[in-house]
Amino acid sequence: MQLRYQPAIQGLRAIAVLLVLAAHAGVPNLYGGLIGVDVFFVISGYLITGQLVTEINNRGKLDLLQFYARRLKRLLPALLLMLCGTAFAIAAFIPLPEHPAQASAAASAALWISNIHFILTEQSYFESTTLANAFLHTWSLGVEEQFYLLWPLLILLIYK
């Protein structure tokens, strides 16, 4: 189910990107706040909720398999490209003893659970004492995919 193009959403996405870049650049009061990621989460929640509610209102039901298939079709190609490209970079630039930790993080990213992986391995996104992991940035993808998995079920419960 496709929503109409909304220029304001594109503007908010641009602001979110700038906020993420500012946080990484160490701009005061933005460092570690991840405000840009929060903006992305709100945009995603708004758009997905709109799609789900529109489908239920128009069709009287929600096709969960179709919803999940659309999410996979949209996100999986970019995820696989990123995983493969990063794996090649790791093989070329990261010392061999660090490869198992990188591989474990890559596997969790492939399953969209890297946020859980990094919590369990006690790695923080902005903590300088944490050993660098090339897949640390995928924590937000894990959160988003878990949202996509659970939110439609909650919407269905609300509608019933």
C-alpha positions in Angstrom: 0.0 0.0 0.0 1.7 3.2 -1.2 1.0 6.6 0.5 1.1 9.7 -1.6 4.4 11.6 -1.8 4.8 14.1 1.1 7.5 16.8 0.6 7.4 17.6 4.3 8.5 14.1 5.1 11.5 14.5 2.8 12.4 17.7 4.6 12.2 16.0 8.0 14.4 13.2 6.6 17.0 15.8 5.5 16.9 17.4 9.0 17.3 14.0 10.6 20.4 13.3 8.4 21.9 16.6 9.4 21.2 15.9 13.1 22.9 12.5 12.8 25.9 14.1 11.1 26.0 16.8 13.8 26.0 14.2 16.6 28.9 12.4 15.0 30.8 15.6 14.5 30.5 16.3 18.2 28.3 19.4 18.0 27.6 20.4 21.6 24.2 19.2 23.0 23.8 16.8 20.1 26.6 14.4 20.8 25.2 11.0 21.9 21.6 12.3 21.8 20.8 10.6 18.5 18.0 13.1 17.9 18.3 12.4 14.2 17.7 8.7 14.7 14.7 9.5 16.9 13.3 11.7 14.0 13.8 8.8 11.6 11.9 6.5 14.0 9.0 8.9 14.3 8.8 9.3 10.5 8.9 5.5 10.0 6.2 5.0 12.7 4.0 7.7 11.1 4.3 6.2 7.6 3.9 2.6 8.6 1.0 3.3 10.8 -0.6 5.2 7.9 -0.1 2.3 5.6 -1.5 -0.2 8.1 -4.6 1.9 9.0 -5.3 2.7 5.3 -5.1 -1.0 4.4 -7.4 -2.0 7.2 -9.9 0.8 6.4 -9.9 0.1 2.6 -9.8 -3.7 2.7 -11.3 -4.5 6.1 -8.3 -6.5 6.9 -4.5 -6.5 7.1 -2.4 -8.9 5.0 0.5 -9.5 7.3 2.5 -11.6 4.9 2.1 -9.0 2.2 3.2 -6.3 4.7 6.3 -8.2 5.7 7.1 -9.1 2.1 7.0 -5.4 1.2 9.4 -4.6 4.1 11.8 -7.3 3.0 11.7 -6.2 -0.6 12.4 -2.7 0.4 15.1 -3.2 3.0 16.9 -6.5 2.3 18.8 -5.6 -0.8 20.4 -2.6 0.9 21.2 -4.6 4.0 22.8 -7.4 2.0 24.9 -4.9 0.0 26.0 -3.2 3.2 26.9 -6.5 4.9 28.9 -7.7 1.9 30.7 -4.5 1.4 31.6 -4.1 5.0 32.7 -7.8 5.2 35.1 -7.1 2.3 36.5 -4.0 4.1 36.9 -6.0 7.3 38.9 -8.7 5.5 41.1 -6.0 4.0 41.6 -3.6 6.9 40.8 -5.2 10.2 43.3 -7.5 12.0 42.4 -11.2 11.9 42.0 -11.6 15.7 39.0 -9.1 15.5 37.2 -11.0 12.7 35.1 -13.3 15.0 33.6 -10.3 16.9 32.9 -8.7 13.5 31.3 -11.8 12.1 29.1 -12.2 15.2 27.9 -8.6 14.8 27.3 -9.2 11.0 25.2 -12.2 11.7 23.1 -10.3 14.2 22.7 -7.4 11.7 21.6 -9.9 9.1 18.9 -11.1 11.5 18.0 -7.5 12.5 18.9 -8.1 16.1 22.2 -6.2 16.3 20.7 -3.8 18.9 20.2 -6.9 21.2 23.7 -8.2 20.3 25.4 -4.9 21.2 23.5 -4.7 24.5 24.5 -8.2 25.4 28.2 -7.6 24.5 28.0 -4.3 26.3 29.1 -2.2 23.4 28.0 1.4 23.4 27.6 3.5 20.2 29.5 6.5 21.4 31.7 5.1 24.1 35.3 5.6 23.2 36.5 2.7 25.2 34.5 0.2 23.2 36.4 -1.7 20.6 35.3 -0.5 17.2 32.9 -2.8 15.4 32.1 -2.1 11.8 28.5 -3.1 12.3 27.8 -1.0 15.4 25.7 1.4 13.2 23.2 -1.4 12.5 21.7 -1.2 16.0 19.0 1.2 14.7 18.1 -1.1 11.9 17.4 -3.8 14.5 15.1 -1.5 16.4 13.3 -0.5 13.3 12.8 -4.0 12.0 11.6 -5.2 15.4 9.1 -2.3 15.3 7.9 -3.5 11.8 7.5 -7.0 13.2 5.5 -6.1 16.2 3.6 -2.9 15.3 1.2 -4.5 12.8 0.2 -7.1 15.3 -0.5 -4.4 17.9 -2.5 -2.4 15.3 -4.6 -5.5 14.6 -5.2 -6.0 18.3 -6.3 -2.4 18.6 -8.7 -2.7 15.7 -10.3 -5.9 17.1 
